[in-house]
């Protein structure tokens, strides 16, 4: 949907846009920011998040820079 500088809140579909920041817990950052790391199940197959990821890459493994 568009670029988001920093973090965004609940249920935002990142697969549709580019996010120059960080987030955690699926699609919810209201709990705080996690620089360079992601939590819970998240799929970046269609979008670019804080850099670039391969399709179907599971970020639940830990920190990715």
C-alpha positions in Angstrom: 0.0 0.0 0.0 2.9 2.3 0.6 6.1 3.1 2.5 6.1 3.3 6.2 8.9 5.1 7.9 9.6 3.4 11.2 6.9 1.1 12.6 3.2 0.6 12.0 0.4 -0.9 13.9 -1.8 -4.0 13.9 -2.8 -6.1 11.0 -0.9 -4.1 8.4 -0.1 -6.3 5.4 3.6 -5.7 4.6 3.4 -8.0 1.6 1.8 -5.0 -0.3 4.5 -2.5 0.5 7.9 -1.6 1.7 8.7 -1.0 5.4 11.8 0.9 6.4 11.8 0.0 10.0 11.1 -2.9 12.3 8.2 -4.7 13.9 7.4 -7.8 15.9 4.6 -10.3 16.8 3.1 -11.2 13.4 1.5 -7.9 12.1 1.5 -5.9 15.3 4.1 -3.5 16.5 2.1 -1.9 19.2 4.1 -3.8 21.8 7.4 -2.3 20.6 10.1 -2.3 18.0 12.6 -5.0 17.3 15.5 -3.6 15.2 16.6 -6.1 12.6 14.7 -9.0 14.1 11.2 -10.4 13.7 9.0 -12.6 15.8 6.2 -15.1 15.2 5.2 -16.3 11.8 5.6 -13.8 9.0 5.7 -14.1 5.3 7.8 -11.7 3.2 7.2 -13.5 -0.1 5.7 -10.5 -1.9 7.4 -7.6 -0.3 10.6 -5.9 0.8 11.2 -5.4 4.5 14.1 -3.5 5.9 16.3 -4.8 3.1 15.5 -7.9 1.1 14.4 -11.4 1.8 14.1 -14.5 -0.4 10.6 -15.7 -1.2 9.0 -18.0 1.3 11.8 -17.2 3.8 10.7 -18.0 7.3 11.9 -15.1 9.6 10.8 -16.9 12.7 14.3 -18.4 12.8 15.7 -15.3 14.4 17.5 -12.1 13.6 18.0 -11.2 10.0 20.0 -8.2 8.8 
